[in-house]
Amino acid sequence: MSEPFATKVSVLDTIEQLRQVRSRYDSHKLDDVAWELLLELLRAERDQQRLSVSALTVSIPGVSATTSLRRIGELTTGGYTDRTPDARDGRRDFVTLTDKGRGLLTDYLAGVDSCLTDRARLNSAVAPATLANPDC
């Protein structure tokens, strides 16, 4: 097998492993748009920014504002996000992660980190028995 092809297969395997990590959270019934919105809120939190509903609805490329708005409502109803009215502009709400949403993302990202670390070890020919995440 040629080196470029082997690298592509390794990348393909890594993508599949990352899908498996996310499938552990299927019980939350979150689709790709919901995950993207949650991750966008976590990025904003990390950067100490607040996102309005309208800013969040246009933050995901290729997703209509209507779909994003619907998912924001579902995330709020599910307890993953909160909507807080802007004290200076009553027409605007800000969206933030709840402890439940932040906890879900923290757990998910720890699983992704573990998976990627294990994949890097595999690529470096470390014995599989030493992997932290046997599912990855």
N, C-alpha and C positions, 0 to 999 in steps of 0.2 A: 504494500500500500504506500503510495507516495506521501511525503510529509504534508503538503498542503491539504490533501484529501483527509489524512488522519486528523489534522487540526480541525477541519470542518466537522468531522464526525464527533470529535471531542466537544466542540462547541454545541453541536446538536444534542449530545447526551447531557450537557450541562443545562441547556434550556429545558429539557424534559425533566431533569431532577428538580429544577426550580418550580416547574408546574406541579410536581408532586408535593413540594413543600407547601405551596399555596392550597393544594387540595385538602390539606389537613384542616383547613378552616371552612370547608364546604357547609358545615352546619350553620354558619353565619348567614348563608344565602346572599352573599355579596357578588355582584357581577364585576366585570372588568372596569366599568365606569365607576362604580362605587369604590373599588380599590384605588383607582387613580385619584379620585377626589380625596380620599383619606390620606394618601401619600402626599398630595399637594398641600393639604392642611398641615401635615407634619413638617414639610419643608418650610412652610410659612412660619410655623412655630419655632423651628430651629433658627430661622433668620429674624426672629422677633418681629414679625409682620402680622397684621390682621388682614383677613380676606373678607370682603363683603360678599354677599350672595352673588351679586352680579359679576364680580371679579372671579369668583370660583367657577361660575357656570361657563365662562369662556376660557378657562385655564387648561382644558383638556383638548388638544388638537383632534379634529375629526369627529367630535361629539357635539351634537346640537345643544343649544342653551336649554331647550325644553327638556331634553333627556337629562342633562345635568341637574336642572332644577328639580325634576322628579326624584332623582337619586338623592339629592340633598334632603328632600323631605323624608324619604325612606330612612336615610341615615339618622336623621333627627328623631323620627318615630322609634327607631331601633335603639336609640340611646348612645349612638356612636359620636354624634355631634350635637352641639347646641347652637341655637340662633339667638343672638343678643341684639336688641335694637340699638342703633347709634344714638347716643344722647344728644348729639348736635344736629342730626338729620333724621327725623322720624320716618323718612321714606326708605331708609337703608338699615339692613341687619348685617351683623358680622357673624361668621360661622367659625366655630372653634371645636377642637376635639374634646370629648369628654374623657374621663378616666378610663371608661370602657374602650373607647376608640383608641386612645393612646396605648393602653395595655395590649390590645389586639395587635397593633402595629409593632410594638416593642417585641412581642413574642414572635411575630412573623419575621421581622428583620433579624432577630437572633437566629432563627432557623435558616434563613437565607445565608447569613454570615457563616454559620457552621457548615452548610452545604458547600459554599464556595471555597472555604478553607480546606475541606476534605477533598474537593475536586482538584485543588492546587497540589495537595499532597499526593494524590493519585498520579497526577501528571509528572510529579517529581519522583515517582517510583517508590513511595512509602508503602509499607505493608498495609493492606486493607484492615487488618486487625487493630491498627492504631488510630483508625478514623473515629472522630468524635460523634459523627452522625451516620450510623450504619445504613439509613434509608437513602443516603445521598451518595 
